[in-house]
Amino acid sequence: MKEAIISNPLFGISITLISYAFGVYLNRRTRKAIFNPLLIAEIIIILTILIFRIPFSAYNKGGAFINMFLGPVTALLAYSIYRERKLVISHIIPILAGTVAGSVASIAAILLLSRLFTLDAILTSSLLPKSVTTPIAVAISETLGGIRSITVTALLFTGVAGNILAPFMIRIFRVRSRIAQGVAIGTASHVVGTSKALELGEDIGAISSIALSFSGIITALIAMFFLS
Amino acid sequence: MGNIIRTMRIILQLSLLFILTLAGEAISHMLPFDFPGTLIAMFLLLLLLGTGIVKEEHLAESASFFSRYMALFFIPAGVEVIENFEALRSAWIAVVIISLISLFVTFLAAAKAVEIAERIARRREA
């Protein structure tokens, strides 16, 4: 019977949908960054398939179907940039300065630290795009020969840490400008951090979501010209 | 009747996004260098919006759905990590430390670059 259930793609699809719905519910009830819906869904699914000894390939029959939507989701980032075009145009120089500096700093820090910890090339490539938004990070990681699931794991960790630590970093680095706060949050901790930026103020959230698209594009360009 | 039109709109929006994604992949394949096809699809959509061929409201329904529940579509890529437990077993502490330090470094660099750019702009105005 187990065979009949897990060999159907609907198994992977339904377990993903249900775990995610539960994650969204828990997040809304607690309003805590640590109860990130994506993180909760991952943990539930991983535990389920480990406990019931379900091979990943069986889960992924449905998983691959959901994964297919990553492309359209990335394309839609254009929609949010376009919708905020007035904000983008009026602050284009600071936004560009911040996202370029942040992306370069992120890549340099990861390259340096990976060498320090003697990580192999595959692991280093998997970590490199971990500050940018998931769909772009996955694409860059695959282009560089990294393992996308490690990229997603490091990226989730970074996002949740960024979400929780953003107010602390604003304080210790004495970041007064609201534009700088938004750009820094979006560049360093993508969408998960941006949800905290939205709590700090709608203007900071809008800038943060622009910054995360920009830093994704810039990181992809750097990866293309200097790393591959 | 209204519902049928709405459903049709969503189907058309999804088709547009799928076709753009396919076009992005095709262009990426033809390029002499490695650049993600999904990002090319994004630029194509930006171009369509900028030229007014596609209007903002043409994508309203799917944009609000996908941006609200974006994380759902990343779940399978993350679950795949169970295939790589071996690679992470000896390296996970390094991965955590690198992620944390680079978070601080990135945040600091981005914030200060914006503040410097703003200061220069203000001085020029003065």
HADDOCK unambig.tbl for C-alpha pairs under 7 A between the chains (distance, minus, plus):
assign (segid A and resid 20 and name CA) (segid B and resid 72 and name CA) 6.39 0.50 0.50
assign (segid A and resid 38 and name CA) (segid B and resid 71 and name CA) 5.86 0.50 0.50
assign (segid A and resid 38 and name CA) (segid B and resid 72 and name CA) 6.83 0.50 0.50
assign (segid A and resid 38 and name CA) (segid B and resid 75 and name CA) 6.47 0.50 0.50
assign (segid A and resid 42 and name CA) (segid B and resid 75 and name CA) 6.23 0.50 0.50
assign (segid A and resid 42 and name CA) (segid B and resid 78 and name CA) 6.67 0.50 0.50
assign (segid A and resid 42 and name CA) (segid B and resid 79 and name CA) 5.77 0.50 0.50
assign (segid A and resid 46 and name CA) (segid B and resid 79 and name CA) 6.19 0.50 0.50
assign (segid A and resid 63 and name CA) (segid B and resid 76 and name CA) 5.04 0.50 0.50
assign (segid A and resid 66 and name CA) (segid B and resid 73 and name CA) 5.68 0.50 0.50
assign (segid A and resid 67 and name CA) (segid B and resid 73 and name CA) 5.68 0.50 0.50
assign (segid A and resid 67 and name CA) (segid B and resid 74 and name CA) 6.67 0.50 0.50
assign (segid A and resid 67 and name CA) (segid B and resid 76 and name CA) 6.21 0.50 0.50
assign (segid A and resid 67 and name CA) (segid B and resid 77 and name CA) 6.90 0.50 0.50
assign (segid A and resid 69 and name CA) (segid B and resid 73 and name CA) 6.37 0.50 0.50
assign (segid A and resid 70 and name CA) (segid B and resid 73 and name CA) 6.14 0.50 0.50
assign (segid A and resid 71 and name CA) (segid B and resid 21 and name CA) 5.69 0.50 0.50
assign (segid A and resid 71 and name CA) (segid B and resid 38 and name CA) 5.16 0.50 0.50
assign (segid A and resid 72 and name CA) (segid B and resid 17 and name CA) 5.24 0.50 0.50
assign (segid A and resid 72 and name CA) (segid B and resid 18 and name CA) 6.12 0.50 0.50
assign (segid A and resid 72 and name CA) (segid B and resid 21 and name CA) 6.04 0.50 0.50
assign (segid A and resid 73 and name CA) (segid B and resid 66 and name CA) 6.38 0.50 0.50
assign (segid A and resid 74 and name CA) (segid B and resid 38 and name CA) 6.10 0.50 0.50
assign (segid A and resid 74 and name CA) (segid B and resid 39 and name CA) 6.85 0.50 0.50
assign (segid A and resid 74 and name CA) (segid B and resid 42 and name CA) 6.47 0.50 0.50
assign (segid A and resid 75 and name CA) (segid B and resid 38 and name CA) 6.25 0.50 0.50
assign (segid A and resid 75 and name CA) (segid B and resid 39 and name CA) 6.65 0.50 0.50
assign (segid A and resid 75 and name CA) (segid B and resid 41 and name CA) 5.34 0.50 0.50
assign (segid A and resid 75 and name CA) (segid B and resid 42 and name CA) 3.84 0.50 0.50
assign (segid A and resid 75 and name CA) (segid B and resid 45 and name CA) 6.64 0.50 0.50
assign (segid A and resid 76 and name CA) (segid B and resid 42 and name CA) 6.59 0.50 0.50
assign (segid A and resid 76 and name CA) (segid B and resid 63 and name CA) 6.56 0.50 0.50
assign (segid A and resid 77 and name CA) (segid B and resid 42 and name CA) 6.65 0.50 0.50
assign (segid A and resid 78 and name CA) (segid B and resid 42 and name CA) 5.37 0.50 0.50
assign (segid A and resid 78 and name CA) (segid B and resid 43 and name CA) 6.87 0.50 0.50
assign (segid A and resid 78 and name CA) (segid B and resid 45 and name CA) 6.13 0.50 0.50
assign (segid A and resid 78 and name CA) (segid B and resid 46 and name CA) 5.10 0.50 0.50
assign (segid A and resid 79 and name CA) (segid B and resid 46 and name CA) 6.99 0.50 0.50
assign (segid A and resid 82 and name CA) (segid B and resid 46 and name CA) 6.81 0.50 0.50
assign (segid A and resid 93 and name CA) (segid B and resid 117 and name CA) 6.93 0.50 0.50
assign (segid A and resid 94 and name CA) (segid B and resid 114 and name CA) 4.65 0.50 0.50
assign (segid A and resid 94 and name CA) (segid B and resid 117 and name CA) 5.30 0.50 0.50
assign (segid A and resid 94 and name CA) (segid B and resid 118 and name CA) 6.21 0.50 0.50
assign (segid A and resid 95 and name CA) (segid B and resid 114 and name CA) 6.65 0.50 0.50
assign (segid A and resid 97 and name CA) (segid B and resid 113 and name CA) 5.64 0.50 0.50
assign (segid A and resid 97 and name CA) (segid B and resid 114 and name CA) 5.87 0.50 0.50
assign (segid A and resid 97 and name CA) (segid B and resid 117 and name CA) 6.71 0.50 0.50
assign (segid A and resid 98 and name CA) (segid B and resid 110 and name CA) 4.10 0.50 0.50
assign (segid A and resid 98 and name CA) (segid B and resid 111 and name CA) 6.27 0.50 0.50
assign (segid A and resid 98 and name CA) (segid B and resid 113 and name CA) 4.91 0.50 0.50
assign (segid A and resid 98 and name CA) (segid B and resid 114 and name CA) 4.84 0.50 0.50
assign (segid A and resid 99 and name CA) (segid B and resid 110 and name CA) 5.95 0.50 0.50
assign (segid A and resid 101 and name CA) (segid B and resid 109 and name CA) 5.74 0.50 0.50
assign (segid A and resid 101 and name CA) (segid B and resid 110 and name CA) 5.50 0.50 0.50
assign (segid A and resid 101 and name CA) (segid B and resid 113 and name CA) 6.38 0.50 0.50
assign (segid A and resid 102 and name CA) (segid B and resid 106 and name CA) 4.69 0.50 0.50
assign (segid A and resid 102 and name CA) (segid B and resid 107 and name CA) 6.64 0.50 0.50
assign (segid A and resid 102 and name CA) (segid B and resid 109 and name CA) 5.13 0.50 0.50
assign (segid A and resid 102 and name CA) (segid B and resid 110 and name CA) 4.28 0.50 0.50
assign (segid A and resid 103 and name CA) (segid B and resid 106 and name CA) 6.89 0.50 0.50
assign (segid A and resid 105 and name CA) (segid B and resid 105 and name CA) 6.52 0.50 0.50
assign (segid A and resid 105 and name CA) (segid B and resid 106 and name CA) 5.49 0.50 0.50
assign (segid A and resid 105 and name CA) (segid B and resid 109 and name CA) 6.44 0.50 0.50
assign (segid A and resid 106 and name CA) (segid B and resid 102 and name CA) 5.66 0.50 0.50
assign (segid A and resid 106 and name CA) (segid B and resid 105 and name CA) 6.70 0.50 0.50
assign (segid A and resid 106 and name CA) (segid B and resid 106 and name CA) 5.00 0.50 0.50
assign (segid A and resid 109 and name CA) (segid B and resid 102 and name CA) 5.62 0.50 0.50
assign (segid A and resid 110 and name CA) (segid B and resid 98 and name CA) 6.45 0.50 0.50
assign (segid A and resid 110 and name CA) (segid B and resid 102 and name CA) 6.30 0.50 0.50
assign (segid A and resid 113 and name CA) (segid B and resid 98 and name CA) 6.20 0.50 0.50
assign (segid A and resid 117 and name CA) (segid B and resid 94 and name CA) 6.46 0.50 0.50
assign (segid A and resid 139 and name CA) (segid B and resid 36 and name CA) 5.57 0.50 0.50
assign (segid A and resid 140 and name CA) (segid B and resid 36 and name CA) 6.68 0.50 0.50
assign (segid A and resid 143 and name CA) (segid B and resid 34 and name CA) 6.53 0.50 0.50
assign (segid A and resid 148 and name CA) (segid B and resid 77 and name CA) 6.80 0.50 0.50
assign (segid A and resid 149 and name CA) (segid B and resid 77 and name CA) 5.40 0.50 0.50
assign (segid A and resid 149 and name CA) (segid B and resid 78 and name CA) 4.87 0.50 0.50
assign (segid A and resid 149 and name CA) (segid B and resid 80 and name CA) 5.35 0.50 0.50
assign (segid A and resid 149 and name CA) (segid B and resid 81 and name CA) 4.76 0.50 0.50
assign (segid A and resid 150 and name CA) (segid B and resid 81 and name CA) 6.02 0.50 0.50
assign (segid A and resid 152 and name CA) (segid B and resid 77 and name CA) 6.90 0.50 0.50
assign (segid A and resid 152 and name CA) (segid B and resid 78 and name CA) 5.38 0.50 0.50
assign (segid A and resid 153 and name CA) (segid B and resid 78 and name CA) 6.13 0.50 0.50
assign (segid A and resid 154 and name CA) (segid B and resid 99 and name CA) 6.64 0.50 0.50
assign (segid A and resid 158 and name CA) (segid B and resid 99 and name CA) 5.86 0.50 0.50
assign (segid A and resid 158 and name CA) (segid B and resid 100 and name CA) 6.70 0.50 0.50
assign (segid A and resid 158 and name CA) (segid B and resid 103 and name CA) 6.66 0.50 0.50
assign (segid A and resid 162 and name CA) (segid B and resid 103 and name CA) 6.98 0.50 0.50
assign (segid A and resid 173 and name CA) (segid B and resid 108 and name CA) 6.80 0.50 0.50
assign (segid A and resid 175 and name CA) (segid B and resid 111 and name CA) 6.62 0.50 0.50
assign (segid A and resid 177 and name CA) (segid B and resid 115 and name CA) 6.79 0.50 0.50
assign (segid A and resid 180 and name CA) (segid B and resid 111 and name CA) 4.66 0.50 0.50
assign (segid A and resid 180 and name CA) (segid B and resid 114 and name CA) 5.25 0.50 0.50
assign (segid A and resid 180 and name CA) (segid B and resid 115 and name CA) 6.19 0.50 0.50
assign (segid A and resid 181 and name CA) (segid B and resid 111 and name CA) 6.21 0.50 0.50
assign (segid A and resid 183 and name CA) (segid B and resid 110 and name CA) 6.59 0.50 0.50
assign (segid A and resid 183 and name CA) (segid B and resid 111 and name CA) 6.68 0.50 0.50
assign (segid A and resid 184 and name CA) (segid B and resid 107 and name CA) 4.79 0.50 0.50
assign (segid A and resid 184 and name CA) (segid B and resid 110 and name CA) 4.94 0.50 0.50
assign (segid A and resid 184 and name CA) (segid B and resid 111 and name CA) 4.96 0.50 0.50
assign (segid A and resid 185 and name CA) (segid B and resid 107 and name CA) 6.56 0.50 0.50
assign (segid A and resid 188 and name CA) (segid B and resid 103 and name CA) 5.64 0.50 0.50
assign (segid A and resid 188 and name CA) (segid B and resid 106 and name CA) 5.36 0.50 0.50
assign (segid A and resid 188 and name CA) (segid B and resid 107 and name CA) 5.23 0.50 0.50
assign (segid A and resid 224 and name CA) (segid B and resid 34 and name CA) 5.96 0.50 0.50
assign (segid A and resid 224 and name CA) (segid B and resid 35 and name CA) 6.26 0.50 0.50
